[in-house]
Amino acid sequence: MARPAARGIAGLITERLVAALGQEAADIRGFSVRDWTDDAWSDGAYSDVIVKPGAIDAEDVLRKGLGPVRFASSELSLSYPGYVEGAIWAGKSAARTVAIELGATAG
Ligand SMILES: Cc1cc2nc3c(=O)[nH]c(=O)nc-3n(C[C@H](O)[C@H](O)[C@H](O)COP(=O)(O)OP(=O)(O)OC[C@H]3O[C@@H](n4cnc5c(N)ncnc54)[C@H](O)[C@@H]3O)c2cc1C
């Protein structure tokens, strides 16, 4: 069996899909690959990257916001950070904070 790099990642995945699901699985309509290794923004990871280990209050500072600005992201979530669930939690939390600050009543 040839090494993955020689066959290409698409070939390898197709081969494994066919082995698991049958020949129909070879009928792939599209194939997209993203190599995060050299991505300047992700720095090789799909979640947050700690670049300053001493900044232990960074998340608290961001969660607090500045003036009327509030941040909400999965990485700032107190629940399931790094997951979609965390993003939803952070969004709801930030929205609740803004609503309270604006004096809105629960609806
Ligand atoms: C490959 C991969 C696989 C994953 N798998 C899973 C999984 O199986 N399960 C799971 O729960 N989570 C998974 N995640 C994580 C999940 O996708 C994220 O945690 C979630 O999408 C974060 O949501 P968010 O709203 O915080 O940020 P994002 O979804 O990143 O949204 C931020 C948005 O802001 C936009 N933006 C950025 N800068 C600007 C700007 N200057 N002006 C305007 N817009 C801007 C971006 O375009 C983006 O649309 C995965 C992530 C990746 C990358």
The ligand as an SDF file (V2000), in Angstrom:
LIG
                    3D

 53 58  0  0  0  0  0  0  0  0999 V2000
  -12.2100   22.4040   11.8810 C   0  0  0  0  0  0  0  0  0  0  0  0
  -13.0890   22.6990   13.0540 C   0  0  0  0  0  0  0  0  0  0  0  0
  -13.8590   21.6930   13.5860 C   0  0  0  0  0  0  0  0  0  0  0  0
  -14.6910   21.9400   14.6700 C   0  0  0  0  0  0  0  0  0  0  0  0
  -15.4810   20.9370   15.1680 N   0  0  0  0  0  0  0  0  0  0  0  0
  -16.3620   21.1900   16.1490 C   0  0  0  0  0  0  0  0  0  0  0  0
  -17.2720   20.1800   16.5970 C   0  0  0  0  0  0  0  0  0  0  0  0
  -17.2880   19.0400   16.1020 O   0  0  0  0  0  0  0  0  0  0  0  0
  -18.1300   20.4810   17.6060 N   0  0  0  0  0  0  0  0  0  0  0  0
  -18.1760   21.7190   18.1780 C   0  0  0  0  0  0  0  0  0  0  0  0
  -19.0150   21.9460   19.0710 O   0  0  0  0  0  0  0  0  0  0  0  0
  -17.3190   22.7060   17.7830 N   0  0  0  0  0  0  0  0  0  0  0  0
  -16.4230   22.4640   16.7700 C   0  0  0  0  0  0  0  0  0  0  0  0
  -15.5680   23.4480   16.3360 N   0  0  0  0  0  0  0  0  0  0  0  0
  -15.5270   24.7030   17.0860 C   0  0  0  0  0  0  0  0  0  0  0  0
  -16.6780   25.6360   16.7320 C   0  0  0  0  0  0  0  0  0  0  0  0
  -16.7720   25.7400   15.3180 O   0  0  0  0  0  0  0  0  0  0  0  0
  -16.3650   27.0010   17.3460 C   0  0  0  0  0  0  0  0  0  0  0  0
  -16.1580   26.8580   18.7340 O   0  0  0  0  0  0  0  0  0  0  0  0
  -17.5010   27.9890   17.1290 C   0  0  0  0  0  0  0  0  0  0  0  0
  -17.8070   28.1130   15.7550 O   0  0  0  0  0  0  0  0  0  0  0  0
  -17.0840   29.3380   17.6790 C   0  0  0  0  0  0  0  0  0  0  0  0
  -18.1360   30.2340   17.4640 O   0  0  0  0  0  0  0  0  0  0  0  0
  -17.8820   31.7590   17.6530 P   0  0  0  0  0  0  0  0  0  0  0  0
  -19.1840   32.4420   17.3600 O   0  0  0  0  0  0  0  0  0  0  0  0
  -17.2300   32.0020   18.9710 O   0  0  0  0  0  0  0  0  0  0  0  0
  -16.7930   32.1560   16.5480 O   0  0  0  0  0  0  0  0  0  0  0  0
  -16.8190   31.9360   14.9810 P   0  0  0  0  0  0  0  0  0  0  0  0
  -17.7420   30.8340   14.5900 O   0  0  0  0  0  0  0  0  0  0  0  0
  -15.3720   31.8200   14.5950 O   0  0  0  0  0  0  0  0  0  0  0  0
  -17.4380   33.2740   14.4440 O   0  0  0  0  0  0  0  0  0  0  0  0
  -16.6860   34.4660   14.3690 C   0  0  0  0  0  0  0  0  0  0  0  0
  -17.1860   35.2220   13.1460 C   0  0  0  0  0  0  0  0  0  0  0  0
  -16.6220   36.5270   13.1630 O   0  0  0  0  0  0  0  0  0  0  0  0
  -16.2350   36.8360   11.8500 C   0  0  0  0  0  0  0  0  0  0  0  0
  -15.1980   37.8720   11.9420 N   0  0  0  0  0  0  0  0  0  0  0  0
  -13.9110   37.7350   12.3290 C   0  0  0  0  0  0  0  0  0  0  0  0
  -13.2940   38.9130   12.2840 N   0  0  0  0  0  0  0  0  0  0  0  0
  -14.2010   39.8100   11.8680 C   0  0  0  0  0  0  0  0  0  0  0  0
  -14.1570   41.2110   11.6380 C   0  0  0  0  0  0  0  0  0  0  0  0
  -13.0580   41.9440   11.8360 N   0  0  0  0  0  0  0  0  0  0  0  0
  -15.2760   41.8140   11.2080 N   0  0  0  0  0  0  0  0  0  0  0  0
  -16.4280   41.1040   11.0250 C   0  0  0  0  0  0  0  0  0  0  0  0
  -16.5210   39.7680   11.2250 N   0  0  0  0  0  0  0  0  0  0  0  0
  -15.4250   39.1540   11.6570 C   0  0  0  0  0  0  0  0  0  0  0  0
  -15.7420   35.5380   11.2660 C   0  0  0  0  0  0  0  0  0  0  0  0
  -15.7760   35.5720    9.8560 O   0  0  0  0  0  0  0  0  0  0  0  0
  -16.7510   34.5470   11.8340 C   0  0  0  0  0  0  0  0  0  0  0  0
  -17.8910   34.4110   11.0110 O   0  0  0  0  0  0  0  0  0  0  0  0
  -14.7430   23.2320   15.2390 C   0  0  0  0  0  0  0  0  0  0  0  0
  -13.9680   24.2590   14.6790 C   0  0  0  0  0  0  0  0  0  0  0  0
  -13.1540   23.9880   13.5960 C   0  0  0  0  0  0  0  0  0  0  0  0
  -12.3650   25.1150   12.9870 C   0  0  0  0  0  0  0  0  0  0  0  0
  1  2  1  0
  2  3  1  0
  2 52  2  0
  3  4  2  0
  4  5  1  0
  4 50  1  0
  5  6  2  0
  6  7  1  0
  6 13  1  0
  7  8  2  0
  7  9  1  0
  9 10  1  0
 10 11  2  0
 10 12  1  0
 12 13  2  0
 13 14  1  0
 14 15  1  0
 14 50  1  0
 15 16  1  0
 16 17  1  0
 16 18  1  0
 18 19  1  0
 18 20  1  0
 20 21  1  0
 20 22  1  0
 22 23  1  0
 23 24  1  0
 24 25  2  0
 24 26  1  0
 24 27  1  0
 27 28  1  0
 28 29  2  0
 28 30  1  0
 28 31  1  0
 31 32  1  0
 32 33  1  0
 33 34  1  0
 33 48  1  0
 34 35  1  0
 35 36  1  0
 35 46  1  0
 36 37  1  0
 36 45  1  0
 37 38  2  0
 38 39  1  0
 39 40  1  0
 39 45  2  0
 40 41  1  0
 40 42  2  0
 42 43  1  0
 43 44  2  0
 44 45  1  0
 46 47  1  0
 46 48  1  0
 48 49  1  0
 50 51  2  0
 51 52  1  0
 52 53  1  0
M  END
$$$$
